[in-house]
Structure formats: structure tokens, C-alpha cells
Amino acid sequence: MSKYMNIASEKLGVSPDKLKNMAQSGNLDEILNKLKPEDSKKLQQILSNKDVAKSIFSSPQAQNLLKSLFKDK
């Protein structure tokens, strides 16, 4: 698992495998519910803005995280 997956799972209080399964299944509600309300709102705003989301997901760090999440698919 990537360094970023471990950091995210630590912050959310779930195992890296569970986080990976939630992301792969598209179950973002469970992930959003584990965040602080203000962080959840920020993430929802980012994901709803296609230009911002595209910019973020184009970064090398995000690409590595996505590769580690979806390498089994």
C-alpha cells in the first residue's frame, strides 16, 4: 500500500484494506462520515467542482494513490 493510503487510513481510523474497499466500491458516504464535518464539506465541494477535482487528481501523488487503490481491478 502506498504511503498516502496509510496516512489516509490512519486519519480516518480504518485499516488501509477497508479504505481501499470503500474507495473501490464508490462508497464515499462512509468515508465522508468519518471526516470532521468541515472536512467532509470541503471534500464534497472539491469533488463537485470538476475543474478542481481534475487538477487535484492529476497530481503525481493522487495518481500514485489511485494506482494503488485500483491496481487489483
Residue pairs with C-beta under 8 A, 6 or more apart in sequence:
1 16
1 20
1 68
2 64
2 65
2 67
2 68
4 61
4 64
4 65
4 68
5 16
5 19
5 20
5 65
5 68
5 69
6 16
8 19
8 65
9 15
9 16
9 18
9 19
12 19
12 31
12 34
12 35
13 34
14 22
14 34
19 31
20 68
20 69
22 28
22 30
22 31
23 31
23 69
24 69
24 70
24 72
24 73
28 47
32 40
32 43
32 44
33 40
35 43
46 52
46 53
46 56
47 53
56 62
57 63
57 66
